[in-house]
Amino acid sequence: MKRLAEYLRALAVLYGSEESVHFDRVDTGSAQLKSFVEEKAYPLVMNQVREVSGGLGKKSAVAAYKTLSDYMAIDGTGASIRSEGAQIFQFPRIKQEEPQLRIIKPSSIQGRLYSVGGKDEMVPVRLEGADNESLLCEADVAVAERLAHYLFKPVRLHGDGEWVRSDDGTWKLVKLKISTFTKLEDIGFKEAVSRLKAAGGVDWNDISSAHSGILETRG
């Protein structure tokens, strides 16, 4: 009833000539608000309604038009103004934004652990990603307690990640519920290459046709 009164109040300002416009009834169906306009004021009311729909007219009437449009956007509905069955104008229906697509899937992320703390059963955890972005995570108390030993160290976190797709089609992590983690070693590029060399592997110099060997290995 309060919402109906709000609509009627704005509608009265939109019509103008308030002394000559009278509320009649609400018809069944799509909440048809019936009003009676005295004959002497009818041309003035119709002229104001048409002007307002084109962005013209009195400031108060234009403001009332916007108020009605805002109400309809919030309520997810639309409306038109009719006179004796003929449509005078249609309120533009605001297109509702489609909800973003969200999925939950097993995920792994890595970065610098910079925050572990909280008093709830699920402890907030924060990771600094490769682009200095903050990655939001959470863990139970047992996992969080072990993870806290690696504060300000590089780690890889595993668990169920909630992802949302952006308008440009890219996926962004909303939150990761951590189940396990791995401590990463913070070493430079040269050190990494040295370790790979030390680990050994295939010596391509001992193979007469390295290209054929690769193809055979791949099947």
LODOVO-903612 format. One line per field, with one value per residue: residue number from 1; residue in three letters; x, y, z of N, C-alpha, C, O, CB in turn. Coordinates in steps of 0.2 Angstrom, whole numbers, padded with zeros to 4 digits. Last residue first. Glycine has a CB too. Layout:
REM LODOVO-903612
seq: c(NUM,...) .
type: c(ALA,...) .
n_u: c(X,...) .
n_v: c(Y,...) .
n_w: c(Z,...) .
ca_u: c(X,...) .
ca_v: c(Y,...) .
ca_w: c(Z,...) .
c_u: c(X,...) .
c_v: c(Y,...) .
c_w: c(Z,...) .
o_u: c(X,...) .
o_v: c(Y,...) .
o_w: c(Z,...) .
cb_u: c(X,...) .
cb_v: c(Y,...) .
cb_w: c(Z,...) .
REM end
This chain:
REM LODOVO-903612
seq: c(219,218,217,216,215,214,213,212,211,210,209,208,207,206,205,204,203,202,201,200,199,198,197,196,195,194,193,192,191,190,189,188,187,186,185,184,183,182,181,180,179,178,177,176,175,174,173,172,171,170,169,168,167,166,165,164,163,162,161,160,159,158,157,156,155,154,153,152,151,150,149,148,147,146,145,144,143,142,141,140,139,138,137,136,135,134,133,132,131,130,129,128,127,126,125,124,123,122,121,120,119,118,117,116,115,114,113,112,111,110,109,108,107,106,105,104,103,102,101,100,99,98,97,96,95,94,93,92,91,90,89,88,87,86,85,84,83,82,81,80,79,78,77,76,75,74,73,72,71,70,69,68,67,66,65,64,63,62,61,60,59,58,57,56,55,54,53,52,51,50,49,48,47,46,45,44,43,42,41,40,39,38,37,36,35,34,33,32,31,30,29,28,27,26,25,24,23,22,21,20,19,18,17,16,15,14,13,12,11,10,9,8,7,6,5,4,3,2,1) .
type: c(GLY,ARG,THR,GLU,LEU,ILE,GLY,SER,HIS,ALA,SER,SER,ILE,ASP,ASN,TRP,ASP,VAL,GLY,GLY,ALA,ALA,LYS,LEU,ARG,SER,VAL,ALA,GLU,LYS,PHE,GLY,ILE,ASP,GLU,LEU,LYS,THR,PHE,THR,SER,ILE,LYS,LEU,LYS,VAL,LEU,LYS,TRP,THR,GLY,ASP,ASP,SER,ARG,VAL,TRP,GLU,GLY,ASP,GLY,HIS,LEU,ARG,VAL,PRO,LYS,PHE,LEU,TYR,HIS,ALA,LEU,ARG,GLU,ALA,VAL,ALA,VAL,ASP,ALA,GLU,CYS,LEU,LEU,SER,GLU,ASN,ASP,ALA,GLY,GLU,LEU,ARG,VAL,PRO,VAL,MET,GLU,ASP,LYS,GLY,GLY,VAL,SER,TYR,LEU,ARG,GLY,GLN,ILE,SER,SER,PRO,LYS,ILE,ILE,ARG,LEU,GLN,PRO,GLU,GLU,GLN,LYS,ILE,ARG,PRO,PHE,GLN,PHE,ILE,GLN,ALA,GLY,GLU,SER,ARG,ILE,SER,ALA,GLY,THR,GLY,ASP,ILE,ALA,MET,TYR,ASP,SER,LEU,THR,LYS,TYR,ALA,ALA,VAL,ALA,SER,LYS,LYS,GLY,LEU,GLY,GLY,SER,VAL,GLU,ARG,VAL,GLN,ASN,MET,VAL,LEU,PRO,TYR,ALA,LYS,GLU,GLU,VAL,PHE,SER,LYS,LEU,GLN,ALA,SER,GLY,THR,ASP,VAL,ARG,ASP,PHE,HIS,VAL,SER,GLU,GLU,SER,GLY,TYR,LEU,VAL,ALA,LEU,ALA,ARG,LEU,TYR,GLU,ALA,LEU,ARG,LYS,MET) .
n_u: c(0276,0285,0296,0297,0300,0312,0320,0320,0328,0340,0349,0360,0363,0372,0367,0356,0354,0341,0347,0352,0352,0360,0351,0343,0351,0354,0342,0340,0350,0346,0334,0333,0321,0311,0302,0286,0276,0259,0244,0226,0214,0206,0196,0197,0187,0187,0197,0190,0192,0186,0176,0173,0165,0171,0166,0173,0176,0182,0192,0197,0215,0232,0245,0262,0272,0285,0282,0275,0273,0274,0267,0254,0251,0247,0236,0228,0224,0217,0207,0204,0205,0204,0208,0211,0225,0229,0242,0254,0254,0256,0248,0248,0235,0227,0214,0204,0198,0184,0180,0187,0197,0212,0225,0238,0246,0255,0263,0265,0259,0247,0234,0223,0207,0192,0178,0164,0158,0147,0143,0133,0116,0112,0103,0088,0084,0070,0058,0051,0033,0025,0010,-0003,-0014,-0031,-0041,-0042,-0026,-0011,0005,0014,0028,0037,0048,0057,0058,0068,0062,0051,0057,0063,0051,0046,0057,0056,0043,0046,0055,0046,0038,0047,0050,0038,0045,0054,0056,0046,0038,0034,0025,0014,0010,0006,-0005,-0014,-0017,-0023,-0034,-0041,-0047,-0060,-0064,-0054,-0049,-0047,-0038,-0032,-0019,-0018,-0010,-0014,-0028,-0041,-0038,-0041,-0048,-0047,-0041,-0042,-0038,-0039,-0029,-0018,-0011,0000,0006,0016,0010,0003,0014,0019,0008,0007,0019,0016,0005,0011,0019,0010,0004) .
n_v: c(-0199,-0192,-0199,-0196,-0183,-0183,-0190,-0181,-0171,-0177,-0189,-0193,-0188,-0182,-0169,-0170,-0178,-0176,-0174,-0164,-0155,-0145,-0138,-0133,-0126,-0115,-0110,-0104,-0095,-0086,-0081,-0084,-0090,-0095,-0109,-0112,-0123,-0127,-0133,-0137,-0130,-0114,-0107,-0091,-0080,-0075,-0072,-0070,-0072,-0063,-0057,-0044,-0045,-0060,-0073,-0079,-0093,-0100,-0115,-0126,-0128,-0123,-0111,-0108,-0094,-0084,-0076,-0069,-0083,-0097,-0099,-0100,-0113,-0118,-0111,-0114,-0127,-0126,-0117,-0116,-0102,-0091,-0077,-0066,-0057,-0042,-0039,-0039,-0048,-0060,-0057,-0060,-0066,-0069,-0076,-0078,-0094,-0100,-0097,-0080,-0071,-0069,-0071,-0068,-0060,-0063,-0073,-0071,-0085,-0095,-0107,-0119,-0127,-0135,-0122,-0114,-0099,-0088,-0074,-0061,-0058,-0044,-0030,-0026,-0011,-0002,0004,0019,0021,0026,0036,0034,0022,0021,0019,0032,0034,0028,0025,0010,0002,-0012,-0018,-0019,-0011,-0002,0003,0009,0020,0027,0031,0040,0049,0055,0061,0070,0078,0083,0091,0100,0107,0106,0101,0087,0074,0068,0066,0079,0081,0072,0078,0090,0087,0081,0092,0101,0094,0092,0102,0102,0089,0080,0064,0050,0035,0019,0009,-0008,-0020,-0030,-0035,-0023,-0006,0005,0021,0036,0052,0066,0083,0096,0099,0097,0100,0085,0072,0072,0072,0060,0051,0052,0047,0034,0028,0029,0021,0009,0008,0006,-0006) .
n_w: c(-0152,-0145,-0149,-0162,-0162,-0156,-0165,-0176,-0170,-0168,-0174,-0165,-0149,-0141,-0140,-0131,-0117,-0105,-0088,-0074,-0063,-0067,-0075,-0065,-0058,-0067,-0068,-0055,-0055,-0064,-0059,-0040,-0029,-0017,-0017,-0009,-0001,-0004,0003,0004,0004,0004,-0007,-0014,-0023,-0036,-0050,-0066,-0083,-0098,-0105,-0102,-0091,-0082,-0072,-0057,-0046,-0032,-0029,-0018,-0018,-0015,-0017,-0015,-0009,-0003,0012,0022,0032,0035,0046,0042,0039,0051,0053,0042,0045,0057,0053,0035,0025,0010,0000,-0013,-0019,-0025,-0037,-0043,-0053,-0046,-0029,-0012,-0002,0013,0022,0036,0042,0049,0062,0066,0068,0059,0046,0036,0023,0012,0002,-0015,-0025,-0034,-0035,-0042,-0040,-0044,-0045,-0047,-0056,-0063,-0073,-0067,-0073,-0084,-0080,-0087,-0096,-0092,-0103,-0104,-0104,-0118,-0121,-0124,-0132,-0129,-0119,-0114,-0113,-0104,-0101,-0095,-0088,-0079,-0067,-0056,-0045,-0050,-0061,-0056,-0049,-0060,-0066,-0056,-0056,-0069,-0067,-0058,-0065,-0074,-0065,-0061,-0072,-0086,-0103,-0110,-0113,-0118,-0108,-0106,-0116,-0113,-0101,-0105,-0114,-0105,-0096,-0105,-0109,-0096,-0089,-0093,-0089,-0076,-0076,-0066,-0067,-0062,-0064,-0065,-0062,-0072,-0065,-0060,-0056,-0044,-0046,-0046,-0042,-0053,-0057,-0053,-0045,-0052,-0064,-0066,-0070,-0061,-0048,-0049,-0049,-0036,-0029,-0034,-0030,-0016,-0014,-0017,-0007,0004,0000) .
ca_u: c(0271,0278,0294,0296,0294,0307,0319,0316,0321,0336,0344,0361,0358,0373,0373,0355,0360,0343,0342,0353,0347,0363,0357,0340,0348,0360,0345,0335,0350,0352,0334,0334,0327,0312,0308,0290,0281,0266,0248,0233,0214,0213,0196,0200,0190,0183,0196,0194,0190,0192,0177,0177,0162,0170,0168,0168,0178,0176,0191,0191,0209,0227,0239,0257,0268,0281,0286,0280,0271,0277,0275,0257,0252,0253,0241,0230,0228,0223,0212,0202,0207,0202,0208,0207,0220,0227,0235,0253,0253,0261,0249,0250,0241,0229,0221,0205,0203,0187,0182,0181,0194,0205,0223,0235,0241,0256,0259,0268,0261,0253,0236,0229,0211,0198,0182,0168,0159,0151,0143,0139,0121,0112,0109,0091,0086,0077,0060,0056,0039,0027,0017,0000,-0007,-0026,-0038,-0048,-0032,-0016,0000,0012,0021,0036,0042,0058,0053,0069,0068,0050,0053,0067,0056,0042,0055,0062,0044,0041,0058,0051,0035,0043,0055,0040,0040,0053,0062,0051,0040,0038,0031,0018,0012,0011,0001,-0011,-0013,-0017,-0029,-0039,-0040,-0057,-0064,-0060,-0047,-0052,-0039,-0037,-0021,-0020,-0011,-0007,-0023,-0037,-0042,-0035,-0048,-0053,-0039,-0044,-0036,-0044,-0036,-0019,-0018,-0001,0000,0018,0014,0000,0010,0023,0010,0001,0017,0022,0005,0006,0022,0014,0000) .
ca_v: c(-0204,-0189,-0199,-0203,-0185,-0179,-0193,-0187,-0169,-0175,-0185,-0191,-0191,-0189,-0170,-0170,-0174,-0179,-0174,-0168,-0161,-0150,-0141,-0138,-0132,-0120,-0113,-0109,-0101,-0090,-0085,-0080,-0090,-0088,-0106,-0111,-0118,-0129,-0128,-0138,-0136,-0118,-0110,-0098,-0082,-0071,-0076,-0067,-0075,-0066,-0064,-0045,-0044,-0052,-0071,-0075,-0088,-0097,-0108,-0125,-0129,-0127,-0113,-0110,-0101,-0087,-0080,-0065,-0076,-0094,-0100,-0093,-0108,-0121,-0111,-0107,-0125,-0130,-0115,-0118,-0108,-0093,-0084,-0067,-0063,-0046,-0039,-0035,-0041,-0058,-0060,-0055,-0067,-0064,-0077,-0075,-0088,-0099,-0103,-0085,-0075,-0068,-0069,-0074,-0059,-0057,-0073,-0069,-0078,-0094,-0100,-0117,-0122,-0135,-0128,-0116,-0107,-0090,-0082,-0063,-0059,-0052,-0033,-0029,-0018,-0002,-0002,0015,0022,0020,0035,0041,0023,0023,0014,0029,0038,0027,0030,0015,0005,-0006,-0018,-0024,-0016,-0006,-0001,0003,0015,0023,0027,0034,0045,0051,0056,0065,0075,0079,0085,0096,0103,0108,0103,0094,0078,0070,0060,0076,0085,0072,0071,0090,0091,0077,0086,0103,0096,0087,0101,0108,0090,0085,0071,0054,0042,0023,0014,-0002,-0014,-0027,-0036,-0030,-0011,0001,0015,0033,0045,0063,0076,0093,0100,0092,0101,0092,0075,0071,0078,0066,0052,0055,0054,0039,0029,0033,0028,0011,0008,0012,0000) .
ca_w: c(-0155,-0145,-0142,-0160,-0165,-0152,-0159,-0176,-0172,-0162,-0176,-0172,-0153,-0142,-0144,-0138,-0120,-0112,-0093,-0079,-0063,-0062,-0078,-0071,-0055,-0064,-0074,-0058,-0050,-0065,-0065,-0047,-0032,-0020,-0016,-0015,0000,-0005,0001,0005,0007,0004,0000,-0014,-0017,-0031,-0044,-0060,-0077,-0093,-0106,-0108,-0097,-0083,-0079,-0060,-0051,-0035,-0031,-0022,-0015,-0018,-0013,-0020,-0008,-0009,0008,0018,0030,0029,0047,0045,0033,0047,0058,0043,0039,0056,0058,0042,0027,0017,0001,-0007,-0020,-0019,-0035,-0036,-0055,-0050,-0035,-0017,-0006,0008,0020,0030,0043,0042,0060,0064,0073,0059,0053,0039,0028,0016,0007,-0009,-0024,-0031,-0036,-0038,-0042,-0040,-0047,-0042,-0056,-0057,-0073,-0070,-0067,-0083,-0081,-0082,-0096,-0091,-0098,-0106,-0100,-0114,-0121,-0125,-0128,-0134,-0123,-0117,-0112,-0109,-0099,-0101,-0088,-0084,-0071,-0061,-0045,-0044,-0062,-0060,-0045,-0055,-0070,-0058,-0050,-0067,-0073,-0056,-0059,-0077,-0069,-0056,-0069,-0080,-0098,-0109,-0109,-0123,-0111,-0101,-0116,-0120,-0102,-0100,-0116,-0110,-0094,-0101,-0114,-0100,-0088,-0094,-0096,-0078,-0077,-0070,-0064,-0066,-0059,-0069,-0058,-0071,-0070,-0059,-0060,-0046,-0044,-0047,-0042,-0047,-0058,-0058,-0042,-0047,-0063,-0065,-0073,-0068,-0050,-0048,-0055,-0042,-0028,-0035,-0037,-0019,-0013,-0022,-0013,0004,0000) .
c_u: c(0268,0273,0287,0293,0292,0300,0313,0315,0317,0329,0339,0356,0359,0368,0374,0361,0359,0349,0345,0347,0348,0358,0360,0346,0346,0357,0350,0338,0346,0353,0340,0334,0327,0319,0309,0297,0285,0271,0255,0237,0222,0212,0201,0199,0192,0186,0192,0192,0194,0189,0183,0179,0166,0167,0166,0170,0172,0178,0185,0191,0203,0221,0234,0251,0263,0278,0282,0284,0277,0275,0278,0264,0256,0256,0248,0236,0231,0227,0218,0208,0204,0204,0205,0206,0217,0223,0234,0246,0252,0261,0255,0252,0242,0235,0222,0213,0204,0191,0186,0184,0189,0203,0215,0232,0238,0251,0260,0263,0264,0255,0243,0232,0218,0203,0189,0172,0164,0152,0148,0139,0127,0118,0109,0098,0090,0079,0067,0058,0045,0033,0019,0007,-0005,-0019,-0032,-0045,-0037,-0022,-0005,0006,0020,0029,0042,0051,0053,0064,0069,0056,0052,0063,0060,0047,0051,0060,0050,0042,0053,0054,0040,0041,0052,0046,0043,0048,0060,0057,0046,0041,0036,0025,0017,0014,0007,-0005,-0010,-0013,-0022,-0033,-0037,-0049,-0060,-0059,-0053,-0050,-0044,-0038,-0026,-0023,-0012,-0007,-0017,-0033,-0037,-0039,-0042,-0053,-0046,-0043,-0038,-0043,-0041,-0027,-0021,-0009,-0001,0012,0016,0004,0005,0019,0015,0004,0012,0021,0010,0005,0017,0017,0004) .
c_v: c(-0201,-0194,-0197,-0203,-0192,-0182,-0189,-0191,-0176,-0174,-0183,-0187,-0189,-0192,-0177,-0171,-0175,-0175,-0177,-0169,-0166,-0156,-0147,-0141,-0136,-0126,-0118,-0113,-0106,-0096,-0089,-0085,-0086,-0088,-0100,-0108,-0118,-0123,-0130,-0133,-0138,-0124,-0115,-0101,-0090,-0073,-0072,-0071,-0072,-0068,-0067,-0053,-0045,-0051,-0063,-0072,-0085,-0092,-0106,-0117,-0127,-0128,-0117,-0113,-0102,-0094,-0082,-0069,-0073,-0087,-0097,-0094,-0101,-0116,-0113,-0107,-0118,-0128,-0119,-0116,-0110,-0100,-0085,-0075,-0065,-0051,-0043,-0035,-0037,-0051,-0057,-0058,-0062,-0066,-0072,-0075,-0085,-0093,-0104,-0092,-0080,-0072,-0068,-0071,-0066,-0056,-0067,-0069,-0077,-0086,-0099,-0110,-0122,-0131,-0129,-0123,-0108,-0097,-0083,-0071,-0062,-0053,-0041,-0032,-0020,-0010,-0003,0010,0017,0022,0029,0040,0030,0025,0015,0023,0034,0032,0029,0019,0009,-0003,-0012,-0024,-0021,-0012,-0005,-0001,0008,0018,0023,0029,0039,0047,0051,0059,0069,0075,0080,0090,0098,0104,0105,0095,0085,0074,0062,0070,0082,0075,0070,0083,0090,0081,0082,0097,0098,0089,0096,0107,0097,0088,0075,0061,0045,0030,0019,0003,-0008,-0020,-0033,-0031,-0018,-0005,0011,0026,0041,0055,0072,0086,0097,0093,0097,0093,0082,0074,0078,0072,0058,0056,0057,0046,0034,0034,0032,0019,0011,0013,0006) .
c_w: c(-0161,-0148,-0141,-0153,-0163,-0155,-0155,-0170,-0173,-0164,-0171,-0175,-0160,-0146,-0145,-0142,-0127,-0114,-0100,-0084,-0068,-0062,-0074,-0074,-0060,-0061,-0072,-0064,-0053,-0061,-0066,-0053,-0038,-0023,-0020,-0013,-0006,-0004,0000,0002,0008,0007,0000,-0007,-0018,-0024,-0039,-0054,-0071,-0087,-0101,-0109,-0103,-0090,-0080,-0067,-0054,-0040,-0034,-0023,-0020,-0015,-0017,-0016,-0014,-0008,0002,0013,0027,0027,0040,0046,0036,0042,0055,0048,0040,0051,0058,0047,0034,0018,0008,-0006,-0013,-0021,-0029,-0034,-0049,-0052,-0040,-0024,-0011,0004,0014,0028,0036,0043,0053,0063,0072,0065,0053,0046,0030,0022,0012,-0003,-0018,-0030,-0032,-0040,-0038,-0044,-0043,-0045,-0050,-0057,-0067,-0068,-0070,-0077,-0079,-0083,-0090,-0091,-0098,-0101,-0103,-0111,-0117,-0125,-0129,-0129,-0127,-0122,-0117,-0108,-0105,-0098,-0094,-0084,-0076,-0066,-0051,-0043,-0056,-0061,-0050,-0051,-0065,-0062,-0052,-0061,-0071,-0061,-0057,-0071,-0072,-0059,-0064,-0076,-0091,-0103,-0108,-0119,-0116,-0104,-0111,-0119,-0108,-0101,-0112,-0113,-0099,-0099,-0111,-0105,-0093,-0093,-0097,-0085,-0080,-0070,-0069,-0063,-0064,-0064,-0062,-0067,-0068,-0065,-0059,-0050,-0047,-0044,-0042,-0048,-0052,-0060,-0047,-0044,-0058,-0064,-0072,-0072,-0058,-0050,-0055,-0048,-0034,-0034,-0038,-0026,-0016,-0021,-0018,-0003,0000) .
o_u: c(0264,0267,0283,0289,0286,0296,0309,0310,0311,0325,0334,0357,0360,0369,0378,0360,0360,0349,0350,0343,0346,0361,0362,0345,0346,0360,0351,0337,0347,0355,0340,0334,0322,0324,0307,0297,0288,0269,0257,0235,0223,0209,0201,0202,0189,0188,0194,0186,0200,0183,0183,0183,0164,0166,0161,0176,0167,0182,0182,0190,0204,0220,0234,0252,0261,0282,0276,0289,0283,0275,0284,0267,0260,0262,0253,0240,0237,0234,0223,0213,0203,0204,0205,0204,0221,0217,0238,0244,0249,0266,0258,0257,0237,0240,0218,0217,0206,0189,0190,0190,0186,0207,0212,0236,0235,0252,0265,0258,0266,0253,0244,0231,0218,0204,0191,0168,0168,0147,0154,0137,0127,0123,0107,0098,0095,0076,0070,0059,0044,0038,0015,0010,-0004,-0020,-0028,-0048,-0036,-0024,-0003,0003,0025,0025,0047,0049,0049,0066,0071,0056,0053,0066,0061,0046,0053,0063,0050,0041,0055,0056,0040,0041,0055,0046,0049,0046,0065,0061,0050,0047,0042,0030,0022,0020,0012,0000,-0004,-0007,-0017,-0028,-0031,-0045,-0056,-0053,-0057,-0048,-0045,-0039,-0023,-0028,-0008,-0004,-0014,-0034,-0031,-0042,-0038,-0056,-0051,-0044,-0035,-0046,-0047,-0030,-0026,-0012,-0003,0013,0016,0001,0004,0020,0014,0002,0013,0023,0009,0004,0019,0018,0003) .
o_v: c(-0205,-0194,-0199,-0207,-0193,-0183,-0193,-0194,-0176,-0175,-0186,-0182,-0182,-0198,-0179,-0173,-0180,-0169,-0181,-0164,-0172,-0162,-0152,-0147,-0142,-0132,-0123,-0119,-0112,-0101,-0095,-0091,-0085,-0086,-0100,-0104,-0123,-0117,-0136,-0128,-0141,-0125,-0120,-0098,-0093,-0069,-0066,-0073,-0071,-0066,-0073,-0054,-0046,-0056,-0061,-0070,-0088,-0087,-0109,-0113,-0127,-0127,-0116,-0118,-0098,-0098,-0082,-0067,-0073,-0086,-0096,-0088,-0098,-0114,-0110,-0103,-0117,-0128,-0116,-0115,-0105,-0104,-0080,-0078,-0067,-0050,-0048,-0031,-0031,-0048,-0053,-0062,-0059,-0067,-0072,-0074,-0088,-0087,-0108,-0093,-0083,-0076,-0067,-0070,-0069,-0051,-0066,-0065,-0082,-0082,-0103,-0108,-0124,-0131,-0124,-0127,-0104,-0101,-0081,-0073,-0066,-0050,-0043,-0036,-0017,-0014,-0004,0012,0011,0025,0027,0043,0032,0028,0010,0022,0034,0033,0030,0017,0011,-0006,-0009,-0029,-0026,-0017,-0011,-0007,0003,0013,0017,0023,0034,0041,0045,0053,0064,0070,0074,0084,0093,0098,0107,0091,0089,0077,0057,0068,0081,0073,0067,0082,0089,0077,0080,0096,0096,0085,0095,0111,0097,0089,0073,0064,0043,0031,0022,0003,-0003,-0015,-0035,-0027,-0018,-0009,0014,0025,0043,0052,0073,0083,0096,0088,0094,0088,0086,0077,0083,0077,0061,0060,0062,0051,0038,0039,0038,0023,0015,0019,0011) .
o_w: c(-0164,-0147,-0137,-0151,-0161,-0151,-0151,-0169,-0170,-0160,-0169,-0179,-0161,-0148,-0150,-0148,-0130,-0115,-0099,-0084,-0068,-0060,-0076,-0076,-0059,-0062,-0074,-0064,-0052,-0063,-0068,-0052,-0042,-0019,-0026,-0009,-0009,-0007,0003,-0002,0014,0013,-0003,-0002,-0021,-0020,-0037,-0053,-0072,-0085,-0101,-0113,-0109,-0094,-0078,-0067,-0055,-0038,-0038,-0018,-0026,-0008,-0023,-0012,-0018,-0006,0002,0011,0029,0021,0040,0046,0033,0041,0056,0047,0038,0051,0058,0045,0038,0014,0012,-0011,-0009,-0024,-0027,-0030,-0049,-0053,-0037,-0024,-0014,0008,0009,0033,0032,0043,0053,0062,0077,0068,0047,0050,0025,0026,0014,-0004,-0014,-0034,-0028,-0046,-0033,-0050,-0041,-0046,-0048,-0059,-0068,-0063,-0075,-0077,-0074,-0088,-0088,-0088,-0103,-0095,-0104,-0113,-0112,-0130,-0135,-0124,-0129,-0127,-0123,-0102,-0111,-0094,-0097,-0080,-0076,-0068,-0051,-0041,-0056,-0062,-0047,-0049,-0066,-0061,-0049,-0061,-0071,-0059,-0055,-0072,-0072,-0057,-0063,-0077,-0091,-0099,-0106,-0123,-0118,-0103,-0113,-0122,-0107,-0100,-0114,-0115,-0099,-0099,-0113,-0106,-0093,-0096,-0102,-0087,-0084,-0065,-0075,-0057,-0068,-0061,-0062,-0070,-0063,-0070,-0058,-0046,-0051,-0039,-0038,-0053,-0046,-0064,-0045,-0042,-0059,-0064,-0077,-0077,-0061,-0053,-0060,-0052,-0036,-0038,-0043,-0029,-0018,-0025,-0022,-0005,-0003) .
cb_u: c(0266,0278,0299,0302,0294,0308,0325,0320,0321,0339,0340,0362,0351,0373,0379,0351,0367,0337,0339,0355,0340,0364,0363,0336,0343,0364,0348,0329,0348,0358,0333,0340,0330,0311,0314,0286,0285,0267,0248,0235,0211,0218,0189,0207,0185,0176,0203,0191,0190,0197,0179,0184,0159,0177,0165,0165,0182,0172,0197,0185,0208,0230,0235,0259,0264,0285,0288,0284,0270,0276,0277,0254,0246,0252,0239,0224,0224,0221,0209,0200,0215,0194,0215,0200,0225,0224,0230,0256,0247,0261,0243,0256,0240,0228,0223,0203,0209,0182,0176,0178,0192,0201,0226,0239,0236,0256,0259,0272,0255,0259,0231,0235,0208,0201,0183,0164,0162,0149,0145,0145,0118,0114,0115,0086,0091,0079,0056,0062,0038,0029,0022,-0002,-0002,-0028,-0043,-0052,-0031,-0019,0002,0010,0020,0038,0036,0059,0046,0068,0074,0047,0046,0070,0060,0036,0051,0068,0045,0034,0058,0057,0031,0038,0060,0034,0036,0050,0068,0048,0035,0034,0030,0014,0006,0009,-0001,-0016,-0019,-0018,-0031,-0044,-0038,-0059,-0071,-0061,-0041,-0059,-0032,-0044,-0015,-0025,-0004,-0003,-0026,-0043,-0043,-0030,-0055,-0055,-0035,-0052,-0028,-0043,-0038,-0015,-0022,0002,-0007,0019,0021,-0003,0005,0029,0015,-0005,0015,0029,0004,-0001,0025,0020,-0005) .
cb_v: c(-0206,-0183,-0194,-0207,-0184,-0172,-0192,-0192,-0166,-0168,-0189,-0197,-0189,-0192,-0167,-0164,-0177,-0179,-0168,-0175,-0159,-0147,-0136,-0134,-0130,-0116,-0108,-0106,-0099,-0085,-0080,-0076,-0097,-0083,-0111,-0107,-0118,-0132,-0121,-0145,-0141,-0114,-0114,-0099,-0082,-0073,-0079,-0060,-0083,-0060,-0066,-0041,-0036,-0049,-0075,-0069,-0092,-0094,-0106,-0127,-0124,-0134,-0107,-0115,-0101,-0087,-0087,-0060,-0073,-0099,-0107,-0092,-0106,-0127,-0116,-0102,-0126,-0137,-0115,-0125,-0109,-0092,-0088,-0064,-0069,-0041,-0042,-0028,-0041,-0063,-0060,-0050,-0074,-0057,-0084,-0067,-0091,-0099,-0108,-0082,-0070,-0070,-0063,-0080,-0054,-0051,-0080,-0063,-0073,-0097,-0095,-0123,-0115,-0143,-0127,-0118,-0109,-0087,-0085,-0060,-0064,-0055,-0030,-0034,-0019,0001,-0008,0019,0021,0014,0041,0045,0018,0029,0011,0034,0045,0020,0037,0012,0009,-0008,-0018,-0031,-0012,-0001,0004,0006,0018,0029,0031,0036,0050,0056,0059,0068,0080,0084,0088,0099,0108,0109,0097,0097,0077,0074,0056,0074,0092,0074,0066,0091,0099,0076,0081,0108,0102,0083,0100,0113,0091,0091,0071,0054,0046,0019,0018,-0004,-0013,-0026,-0033,-0036,-0010,-0002,0011,0032,0043,0064,0075,0097,0108,0093,0100,0096,0071,0064,0077,0067,0046,0049,0054,0037,0022,0029,0029,0008,0001,0011,0000) .
cb_w: c(-0150,-0148,-0138,-0161,-0173,-0153,-0154,-0181,-0179,-0159,-0182,-0176,-0151,-0135,-0140,-0140,-0118,-0116,-0095,-0077,-0063,-0056,-0080,-0076,-0050,-0059,-0079,-0060,-0043,-0064,-0071,-0046,-0033,-0015,-0018,-0021,0006,-0012,0005,0001,0002,0007,0001,-0017,-0011,-0031,-0041,-0059,-0077,-0092,-0113,-0107,-0097,-0083,-0084,-0055,-0057,-0029,-0036,-0019,-0009,-0019,-0010,-0025,-0002,-0016,0012,0022,0037,0023,0048,0052,0029,0044,0064,0046,0032,0056,0065,0043,0027,0018,0000,-0007,-0023,-0014,-0041,-0037,-0059,-0056,-0039,-0015,-0010,0010,0018,0031,0046,0036,0060,0058,0079,0053,0055,0039,0026,0012,0011,-0009,-0025,-0034,-0034,-0040,-0042,-0041,-0055,-0035,-0062,-0051,-0080,-0066,-0062,-0089,-0077,-0078,-0103,-0084,-0100,-0108,-0093,-0119,-0120,-0119,-0130,-0138,-0127,-0122,-0114,-0110,-0098,-0107,-0081,-0091,-0066,-0059,-0045,-0038,-0063,-0067,-0044,-0050,-0075,-0063,-0045,-0066,-0080,-0056,-0053,-0080,-0075,-0052,-0065,-0075,-0096,-0116,-0112,-0128,-0114,-0095,-0113,-0126,-0102,-0093,-0117,-0116,-0090,-0095,-0118,-0104,-0081,-0089,-0099,-0073,-0082,-0066,-0065,-0066,-0057,-0074,-0054,-0078,-0077,-0059,-0067,-0041,-0046,-0054,-0036,-0046,-0060,-0065,-0042,-0041,-0070,-0071,-0070,-0070,-0046,-0041,-0055,-0043,-0021,-0031,-0040,-0017,-0005,-0020,-0016,0009,0006) .
REM end
